[in-house]
Amino acid sequence: MVDERAHLAKADGHIALANQYILKQEQLIERLAAKGYPVEEAENFLSVLVGSRNVLQHHRLLILDRLQG
């Protein structure tokens, strides 16, 4: 039997880590922009991080559905 509560805890941890990466990337973009550096690639990477977090959040919802169903 699959332990969905353990999967939920793991998903929550992954989302929290993604949030940390997103925050760090946003801070990096601010520092680069303040110094006049191009930030397009850094912003593209931020977009990838946000997209990954969205996938993780969707996965978390699937786990919650299994727990409630």
BELMOGI-V643180 format. One line per field, one symbol per residue. ss: DSSP state (h for helix, s for strand, l for the rest). phi: phi as a letter, one per 40 degrees, with the letter a starting at -180 (. if undefined). A space follows every 10 residues. Layout:
BEGIN
ss: ???
phi: ???
END
This chain:
BEGIN
ss: lllhhhhhhh hhhhhhhhhh hhhhhhhhhh hhhhlllllh hhhhhhhhhh hhhhhhhhhh hhhhhhhhl
phi: .ccccccccc cdcccccccc ccdccccccc cccccgccbd cccccdcccc cccccccccc ccccdcccc
END
